[in-house]
Amino acid sequence: MNSLFVTTLLWLCWTLLPLERSSINTAQQGNSTLKVMSYNVKYCAPYKSSTPDLDSIARIIRHTDADIVFMQEIDRNTTRSGKVNQLELLSQKTGLNYHFYGEAISYQGGETGLGILSRYPMTDQEIHHLPRVELEGRYVSYRILMTAVTKVEQQHLTIANTHMELTLENRELQVPAIDSVLSAAPYPVIFGGDFNATPDGPTITSFFERGFNSACPGNAPQCFTIPSREPNRTLDYILYRPRTELGIKSHEVLHTEASDHLPIITTFELKSKP
């Protein structure tokens, strides 16, 4: 049988099949909800592939009906991505019309970094450069935190996205820097990204000590996010504070090989003030 035909048939089957989920549900009734996704998209290239496939990423976002999407490792005008603005194209393909891009590093004639897609308008958009220390014999990348304010019904929220450094020495500098920015936020905070740290390590513990809560606490297998084929650990998170104004309705990990990480989706309850 023609190999191209087989490849095409397999792709069509994948796009039509429902996505598998690992989920935690703590649903309550009566409050407004907001669905937030965090996804390291690896410049939209599937697991063990170097060819971007924006349609697969867009399909996943549409399938979840996410309101806000935090993305890491998303390209703008790089050679490997065909010199396109990936975030802008995903905005068009998903109907999430508001988008905000943050360059982390220059790469292949363009940039790679972070992006936020939103169903709701965003204001006060800022990019914060995180501290960085050189380490002998180690590559240390430049990292950023991006923040914005959005409004869902009558509730203002600060939303934040990051991709933390691989080295613990740098993450130990980045946690207090991130906390300093988000502590100054006048609204409840929803904060997601690829933290390059497991739940039982000092990085995540430091966030908990600073009052952040996790949508998927502990090192449970249903929270694993990498690799996308046979995941064995958690590196991707959606954190929030305070609990008095934000609650968790559900948390899901979608099983798909559209990237080397799995997307995570948290549905928040926006608690009504008395």
Secondary structure, 3 states (H helix, E strand, C coil): CCHHHHHHHHHHHHHHCCCEEEEEECCCCCCEEEEEEEEECHHHCCCCCCCCCHHHHHHHHHHHCCCEEEEEEEEECCCCCCCCEHHHHHHHHHCCCEEEEEEEEEECCEEEEEEEEECCCEEEEEEEECCCCCECCECCCCCEEEEEEEEECCEEEEEEEEECCCCHHHHHHHHHHHHHHHHCCCCCEEEEEECCCCCCCHHHHHHHHCCCEECCCCCCHHHCCECCCCCCECCEEEEEECCCCEEEEEEEEEECCCCCCCCEEEEEEECCCC
